[in-house]
Amino acid sequence: MPVTPFTVGDRITLKKKHPCGGFEWEVYRIGADIGMKCLTCERRMMLTRRDAERRTVARVEAGSDVGDDSEFQSAPGAE
């Protein structure tokens, strides 16, 4: 079974929502357990790596610019 390469700073979406209503989490600790922080209420929790892999629906890697629209900007002098 392939191991999901979690890294500190990754933003993940879990299957079930947190009691505060949030689905989005940020990874803050890596090891045998994965530490994650709810992005809605800032609550922290630990999951085993296996549980974290099973419950993850989507993952955005740390450092990737999700909202970056630089590729859609016009080139300088193209106006």
KOLFI-146208 format. One line per 4 residues: number of its first residue (from 1); for each residue x negated, y, z negated of N, C-alpha, C. Coordinates in pm, 1 decimal. Each point is the difference from the previous one (the first is absolute). Layout:
! residues N
NUM = X Y Z X Y Z X Y Z; ...
! end
This chain:
! residues 79
1 = -84.4 -117.3 0.0 84.4 117.3 0.0 -89.4 124.3 0.0; 20.7 93.4 93.9 -83.8 119.7 5.3 25.5 91.8 -118.8; -103.8 64.5 -47.2 9.4 92.0 -112.7 23.4 140.9 52.7; 98.2 69.5 -56.3 26.9 137.1 39.9 -108.9 89.8 -57.9
5 = -68.5 75.3 83.0 -111.6 82.8 -49.2 47.4 130.9 -63.0; 49.1 -6.6 -123.1 40.2 122.3 -70.0 -123.5 82.4 -31.1; 11.4 131.7 8.8 -107.2 89.6 -41.3 60.2 110.9 -85.3; -81.6 58.6 -84.7 46.1 108.4 -86.1 44.6 116.4 88.3
9 = 117.4 52.0 -28.4 54.6 110.9 77.9 103.2 -42.8 103.0; 11.5 -130.5 27.0 101.7 -47.0 93.9 138.3 32.7 -53.2; 90.6 30.2 90.6 140.2 20.5 -37.3 77.1 -119.5 52.3; 73.3 -65.4 -90.5 73.9 -119.3 39.0 147.7 16.7 -31.6
13 = 81.6 -72.2 74.3 143.6 -4.7 -22.3 33.6 -141.3 -45.5; 70.6 -10.4 -111.3 38.6 -130.5 -52.5 144.0 -32.4 38.4; 33.8 -129.5 -4.7 134.1 -45.6 37.8 107.5 56.0 -91.9; -22.5 -11.0 -130.5 98.9 47.2 -96.4 -34.1 141.5 -44.1
17 = 103.7 78.1 -28.3 -27.5 135.8 -46.1 -24.3 0.6 -150.3; -74.9 98.6 -41.7 -31.0 22.3 -140.9 127.0 54.0 -67.6; 18.4 -19.8 -131.1 119.4 53.3 -66.3 21.4 150.4 21.2; -105.2 75.8 27.5 15.9 143.2 25.8 55.9 25.0 140.3
21 = -0.1 -101.7 85.1 53.1 13.3 135.2 -105.9 5.5 108.1; -127.4 -1.3 -37.6 -107.7 10.3 98.2 -44.8 -134.7 55.1; -39.6 -0.4 126.7 -54.8 -118.7 65.1 -150.0 13.8 24.4; -50.3 123.3 -0.1 -138.8 29.0 37.4 -92.5 -6.2 -120.6
25 = -115.0 -64.6 17.9 -100.0 -16.3 -105.2 -137.7 33.0 55.0; -89.9 42.4 -87.8 -138.9 25.4 37.5 -89.4 -91.6 -81.7; -92.2 -68.5 68.2 -91.8 -91.4 -67.3 -108.5 81.2 -68.8; -21.3 -26.0 -130.2 -103.5 71.9 -73.8 -105.0 -92.6 -58.4
29 = 20.6 -130.8 2.6 -96.4 -94.3 -56.6 4.4 -129.0 79.8; -118.9 -55.8 26.8 -11.8 -124.7 73.2 -76.0 -100.0 -85.7; 41.9 -123.0 4.3 -65.5 -108.2 -74.2 85.0 -124.4 16.7; 0.9 -85.4 -102.7 89.5 -115.1 3.1 144.3 49.9 -1.9
33 = 20.8 112.4 -69.6 130.2 66.8 -1.2 -10.7 127.5 82.1; 111.3 40.8 57.7 5.5 123.3 77.1 74.8 102.5 -84.3; -64.9 111.5 -30.1 64.8 107.5 -74.7 61.9 96.9 97.7; 126.2 35.2 -24.8 67.5 92.8 89.2 83.0 99.6 -78.6
37 = 17.0 117.8 60.4 71.5 109.7 -63.3 118.2 37.9 87.1; 119.1 10.7 -61.7 120.4 41.5 71.5 -16.6 145.7 41.9; 26.7 30.2 125.6 -15.2 136.3 49.4 120.0 88.3 -33.6; 105.8 -60.0 -55.5 116.9 77.3 -38.6 -9.7 46.6 -144.8
41 = -34.0 -94.4 -91.8 1.4 33.5 -143.3 -136.9 -10.3 -66.7; -103.8 -35.7 75.9 -137.5 -9.8 -50.8 -22.5 -116.3 -98.1; 96.9 -89.6 -16.3 -16.9 -116.0 -87.5 -101.1 -93.8 63.2; -84.3 -61.9 -83.5 -101.7 -92.8 49.3 37.0 -141.7 -36.6
45 = -33.7 -94.7 87.4 22.9 -140.8 -29.1 -109.4 -83.5 64.8; -13.1 -122.0 -47.4 -97.7 -93.5 53.0 74.9 -121.3 54.8; -41.6 -45.9 115.4 51.6 -123.9 58.2 -118.4 -88.8 33.5; 20.2 -129.4 -8.3 -105.3 -89.4 45.9 -15.3 21.6 149.8
49 = -116.0 -30.9 52.4 -23.6 18.7 143.4 102.5 -78.1 81.2; 30.3 -120.5 -44.0 95.9 -84.2 71.5 138.0 65.3 3.7; 47.5 50.5 -115.9 130.5 65.8 -3.9 0.9 127.6 83.6; -107.4 75.1 -5.7 -8.2 123.1 78.6 7.1 -31.0 149.9
53 = -67.0 -105.3 43.8 3.8 -37.7 141.9 139.5 -45.1 41.0; 66.8 -75.1 -85.4 134.1 -49.1 32.3 102.8 112.2 4.3; -12.4 97.3 -89.2 100.3 105.8 -11.7 -22.0 117.4 93.9; -114.9 8.1 64.2 -31.0 113.9 87.6 71.7 -12.7 133.2
57 = 67.4 106.9 38.6 69.4 5.9 128.2 -84.5 75.6 101.5; -57.4 113.0 -42.9 -80.1 83.3 89.2 -117.4 56.6 -78.1; -108.8 30.4 73.7 -119.2 54.6 -64.1 -61.5 104.8 91.3; -33.1 114.7 -59.1 -71.5 105.4 71.6 -135.8 9.9 -64.9
61 = -105.9 -19.2 78.7 -135.4 -0.6 -53.7 -41.5 137.7 -48.2; -81.5 0.7 -103.3 -51.7 125.1 -54.0 -83.8 70.0 105.8; 16.1 129.7 9.6 -80.2 77.8 94.3 61.1 13.2 137.8; 105.2 -76.2 31.1 62.7 16.4 131.1 99.4 114.3 -8.8
65 = 0.5 85.5 100.1 88.1 116.2 1.4 130.7 -39.0 66.1; 104.3 -18.0 -81.4 129.7 -42.0 52.3 67.5 113.0 74.6; -3.2 119.8 -56.5 69.4 113.5 60.7 -87.8 83.4 90.8; -115.9 -49.6 36.8 -91.8 77.9 82.2 50.8 5.1 143.3
69 = 29.4 120.1 49.2 49.8 14.7 136.3 -104.7 65.0 90.1; -127.3 -16.1 -34.0 -105.0 64.9 77.5 -8.1 -52.8 142.9; 41.8 -123.8 23.1 -7.3 -53.8 135.1 106.5 62.8 90.0; 101.0 66.3 -59.2 104.9 60.8 77.3 -23.3 148.8 22.9
73 = -104.0 53.7 -60.5 -29.2 141.8 19.9 -65.0 19.2 136.9; 25.0 113.6 57.8 -57.3 27.0 131.5 -147.9 31.5 -13.1; -70.6 -25.6 105.1 -144.6 27.5 1.9 -20.5 150.4 3.3; -111.8 48.5 -56.7 -27.6 143.8 1.1 -10.2 51.0 144.3
77 = 67.2 110.7 26.5 -5.8 61.7 132.2 94.3 -62.9 100.1; 85.8 -91.4 -42.1 90.9 -69.3 92.7 131.7 74.5 15.9; 12.9 115.5 -63.7 127.6 72.1 6.0 15.7 77.1 126.4
! end
